[in-house]
Amino acid sequence: MTLADRLNLILASAGQLEPFTGKLTRASLVEIFQREVGGPTVRLPKAIVHIVSGNTPHAAFQTLLNGILLGAHNRLKLPSRALLDFEIPAPLRPFVEVSRDLPDHWIETADALVVFGSDETIRHFQQLCPLEIPFVGHGNRLGIALIDDPTPEAARLAARDIGLFNQAGCLSLQTIFLKDPRSFGPVLAEAMADFEKENPRGPLSLSEAGAITNLREETRYLIAQDPKSHALWHSESSTAWTIIYNDKPQLTLSPGNRTVILRPMPDDFSNFSHLSGIALHPFEKRTDLPSPRIFPLGEAQNPPALWPHDGILPLASLVTHQS
């Protein structure tokens, strides 16, 4: 099957792919393909195993797009208890196997292995992967925002980046840094309430709801000890959204499901790790921040097609070369 044939299949599937992969055009796909794997020494993989975790289909569709563009047969291992309604676009189905278990022969016969999951999961499959084939691992990551202009519009954009997909993706904002984070709390609370009205979060498991409730109670205790160090805003009679102010310029995980932490702007970001993206408002091009993706606030969930996830070129990382 030629590149033109593969492009036809991808573009015929664009309606189902684009909400998760970004805009697909023939010209952009050809340009990326030729730039990354167009040389005479390139050997394309015949079979790629994709091991996907998480609660959104972004990773699955994005990695499948890469595999189809390369002309590989794609074996997709989905999580056992998530993405239950995941469906392969009809034009692509002949080139994809889907399983919720991992057949023994998949890795043994693969020409490349892509893994999404925890850092522990990445290390596990690195040990199983044959040394002679490409291995690409995408581990634990999170998104943050730096807001220098804390207007109601900034709050609206931040609420979108927090609320879409309920912080299940690696690009979702978990912490926002500002010069005066406490004063941004009421502004963001209004925006989060508006976003919830238009985009209800949906029910949680008992453990998920309990994690948010416990964090709220812990914050209330800290407020009682030192009212200046913490503050709390949240949805009434539900765990739909939660905003916490913390006076320490650190980076910690939130329990997700529309829970965000406001912190003062640090002097130095060099010690921050596991970042997948940084939203800026107002936006400016910067090279001094420790993240592979820098984007305007409000665009966290809209990376371009075939973007270098975790700073890794999507096609070039999956091929071998023979000189």
C-alpha positions in Angstrom: 0.0 0.0 0.0 1.4 3.3 -1.0 1.7 6.5 1.0 -1.1 8.0 -1.1 -3.3 5.0 -0.3 -2.6 5.4 3.4 -3.4 9.1 3.3 -6.7 8.4 1.6 -7.6 6.0 4.5 -6.6 8.5 7.1 -8.5 11.4 5.5 -11.6 9.2 5.1 -11.4 8.7 8.9 -10.8 12.4 9.7 -14.2 13.0 11.2 -13.6 10.4 13.9 -9.9 11.1 14.4 -9.6 14.9 14.4 -11.3 15.6 17.8 -8.3 13.7 19.3 -5.5 14.1 16.8 -5.9 17.7 15.6 -6.6 18.9 12.1 -5.5 16.5 9.4 -4.7 17.6 5.9 -2.9 15.8 3.1 -0.3 18.5 2.7 0.7 18.5 6.4 0.8 14.8 6.6 3.0 14.5 3.6 5.3 17.3 4.8 5.8 15.6 8.2 6.3 12.1 6.6 8.9 13.4 4.2 10.7 15.4 6.9 10.9 12.6 9.4 11.2 9.4 7.5 11.7 10.4 3.8 15.4 9.4 3.6 16.8 6.5 1.5 18.1 4.7 4.6 14.8 4.5 6.4 13.2 1.1 7.0 9.5 1.4 8.0 8.1 -1.0 10.7 5.8 -3.8 9.5 4.2 -4.3 12.9 3.8 -1.9 15.8 2.4 -2.8 19.3 0.7 0.1 21.0 0.0 -0.3 24.8 -2.5 2.4 25.9 -3.6 3.4 29.3 -5.8 6.3 30.5 -9.4 7.4 30.3 -9.4 9.4 27.1 -8.9 8.1 23.5 -6.3 10.8 22.6 -3.3 8.6 23.0 -4.9 5.6 21.2 -5.9 7.6 18.2 -2.7 9.6 18.0 -0.4 6.6 18.1 -2.6 4.7 15.6 -2.4 7.7 13.3 1.4 7.4 13.4 1.3 3.7 12.7 -1.1 3.9 9.8 0.9 6.7 8.2 4.0 4.5 8.4 2.1 1.6 6.7 2.4 -0.8 9.7 0.0 -3.4 11.0 -1.0 -2.0 14.4 -1.7 -4.1 17.4 -3.5 -2.0 20.1 -3.7 -3.1 23.7 -6.4 -1.1 25.5 -6.9 -0.8 29.2 -9.1 -3.5 30.7 -11.5 -1.2 32.4 -11.4 2.0 30.4 -12.2 3.3 26.9 -15.0 0.8 26.8 -16.7 2.6 23.9 -13.5 3.0 21.9 -14.1 2.3 18.2 -11.6 2.1 15.3 -12.7 4.1 12.2 -14.0 1.7 9.6 -11.4 2.5 6.9 -8.6 1.7 9.3 -9.9 -1.6 10.7 -8.1 -3.9 8.3 -4.8 -2.5 9.7 -5.6 -2.7 13.4 -5.9 -5.5 15.9 -7.5 -4.6 19.3 -7.2 -6.5 22.5 -7.7 -5.9 26.2 -5.2 -8.6 27.0 -1.6 -8.7 25.7 -1.0 -11.8 23.6 2.4 -13.4 24.2 3.4 -13.2 20.5 2.7 -9.5 20.1 5.9 -8.1 21.5 8.0 -10.9 20.2 7.0 -10.2 16.6 6.9 -6.4 16.8 9.1 -4.0 14.9 8.4 -1.1 17.3 6.7 -0.8 20.7 4.9 2.2 22.0 3.7 2.3 25.7 1.5 4.8 27.5 1.2 4.5 31.3 2.8 5.0 34.6 6.6 5.3 35.0 6.5 1.8 36.4 4.6 0.5 33.4 7.2 2.1 31.1 10.1 0.5 32.9 8.3 -2.9 32.9 7.9 -2.9 29.1 11.4 -1.5 28.5 12.7 -4.7 30.0 10.4 -6.9 27.8 11.2 -5.0 24.6 13.8 -6.6 22.3 16.9 -4.4 22.1 16.9 -4.2 18.3 13.5 -2.6 17.9 12.5 1.1 18.7 10.8 1.6 22.0 8.8 4.8 22.8 7.5 5.3 26.3 5.1 8.0 27.5 5.0 8.0 31.3 3.3 10.1 34.0 3.0 13.8 32.8 0.9 16.8 33.7 0.1 20.3 32.5 0.5 23.7 34.2 -0.3 27.3 33.4 1.6 30.6 33.9 -0.8 33.5 34.0 0.5 37.1 34.0 -2.8 38.7 33.1 -5.4 37.2 35.5 -8.5 38.5 33.7 -12.0 36.9 33.5 -11.1 35.8 30.0 -8.0 34.1 31.4 -10.2 32.3 33.9 -12.6 31.2 31.2 -9.7 29.8 29.1 -8.2 28.1 32.2 -11.5 26.5 33.1 -11.6 24.9 29.7 -8.1 23.5 30.0 -9.0 22.2 33.5 -12.5 20.9 32.7 -12.2 19.2 29.3 -11.8 15.4 29.8 -11.8 16.0 33.6 -8.0 16.2 33.8 -7.7 12.6 32.6 -5.1 13.6 30.0 -1.4 14.5 30.4 -2.0 18.0 29.0 -4.8 18.9 31.4 -3.9 21.8 33.8 -3.4 20.7 37.4 -1.5 23.8 38.8 -1.7 27.4 37.9 1.1 29.9 38.8 0.3 33.6 39.2 1.9 36.6 40.9 -1.2 37.0 43.1 -2.8 33.5 43.0 -5.2 34.1 45.9 -7.1 37.0 44.2 -7.6 34.8 41.1 -9.5 32.2 43.1 -13.0 33.9 43.0 -12.6 34.8 39.3 -11.7 31.2 38.4 -14.5 29.9 40.6 -17.0 31.8 38.6 -15.6 30.5 35.4 -15.5 26.9 36.7 -19.1 27.2 37.7 -20.1 28.4 34.3 -18.1 25.6 32.6 -19.8 23.0 34.8 -23.2 24.3 33.8 -22.4 23.9 30.1 -20.3 20.8 30.5 -21.4 18.7 33.5 -18.6 16.6 34.8 -20.5 13.4 35.4 -20.5 10.9 38.3 -17.3 9.7 40.0 -16.4 6.4 41.7 -16.4 6.4 45.5 -12.6 6.5 45.6 -12.4 9.4 43.2 -15.0 11.5 45.1 -13.3 10.5 48.4 -10.0 11.8 47.2 -11.5 15.3 46.4 -13.4 15.4 49.7 -10.3 14.4 51.7 -8.3 17.2 50.0 -11.0 19.7 50.8 -11.1 18.7 54.4 -7.3 18.8 54.7 -7.3 22.3 53.2 -9.9 23.4 55.7 -7.7 22.2 58.5 -4.7 24.1 57.1 -6.8 27.3 56.7 -7.8 27.0 60.4 -4.1 26.7 61.3 -3.0 29.6 59.1 -5.7 31.5 57.1 -3.1 33.3 55.0 -1.4 30.1 53.7 -4.4 28.4 52.1 -7.9 29.1 50.6 -10.6 27.0 49.1 -13.4 27.5 46.6 -15.6 24.7 45.4 -18.9 23.7 43.9 -21.8 23.6 46.4 -23.2 20.2 47.4 -21.0 18.3 45.0 -17.4 17.6 44.0 -17.9 19.0 40.5 -15.0 21.4 40.8 -12.4 22.5 43.4 -9.9 25.3 43.5 -7.2 25.4 46.2 -4.8 28.3 47.0 -1.5 27.2 48.4 1.2 29.8 49.2 4.1 27.5 48.3 5.5 27.7 44.7 5.7 23.9 44.3 4.4 21.4 41.9 2.2 18.6 43.2 -0.4 16.3 41.7 -4.1 17.1 42.2 -6.7 14.3 42.5 -8.0 15.3 39.1 -11.7 15.6 38.1 -11.6 19.4 37.9 -9.4 20.0 40.9 -6.8 22.7 40.4 -4.2 24.3 42.7 -3.3 28.0 42.5 0.3 28.8 43.6 2.6 31.8 43.5 5.0 32.2 40.6 8.3 30.5 41.3 11.6 32.2 40.6 13.0 29.2 38.8 11.2 26.4 36.9 14.4 24.3 36.2 13.6 21.8 38.9 10.1 21.0 37.6 9.8 17.6 36.0 7.2 15.4 34.3 5.7 18.3 32.5 3.8 17.6 29.2 2.8 21.2 28.5 2.8 24.7 29.8 0.0 27.2 29.0 0.9 30.9 28.9 -1.4 33.9 29.2 -0.6 36.1 27.5 1.2 33.8 25.1 4.8 34.4 23.9 7.4 32.1 22.5 9.8 31.0 25.2 12.7 28.6 25.3 13.5 28.8 29.0 10.7 26.6 30.3 11.2 22.8 31.0 8.4 21.4 28.8 8.3 20.0 25.3 5.1 22.0 24.5 4.4 25.7 25.2 0.9 26.9 24.1 -1.7 29.6 24.6 -4.0 29.2 27.5 -7.2 27.5 26.4 -5.4 25.3 23.9 -4.2 22.5 26.2 -6.4 19.9 24.6 -5.7 20.9 21.1 -2.2 19.9 20.1 -1.4 19.8 16.4 -1.6 16.6 14.5 1.6 14.5 14.8 3.0 16.8 17.5 6.2 15.6 19.3 4.6 14.2 22.4 7.0 14.5 25.3 9.5 16.0 22.8 9.7 12.8 20.8 9.3 12.9 17.0 6.3 10.7 16.3 7.4 9.0 13.1 11.2 9.2 13.3 11.2 7.5 16.6 9.5 4.3 15.2 11.7 3.6 12.2 15.2 2.0 11.8 17.9 2.8 9.3 20.0 0.7 7.0 23.0 2.3 5.2 
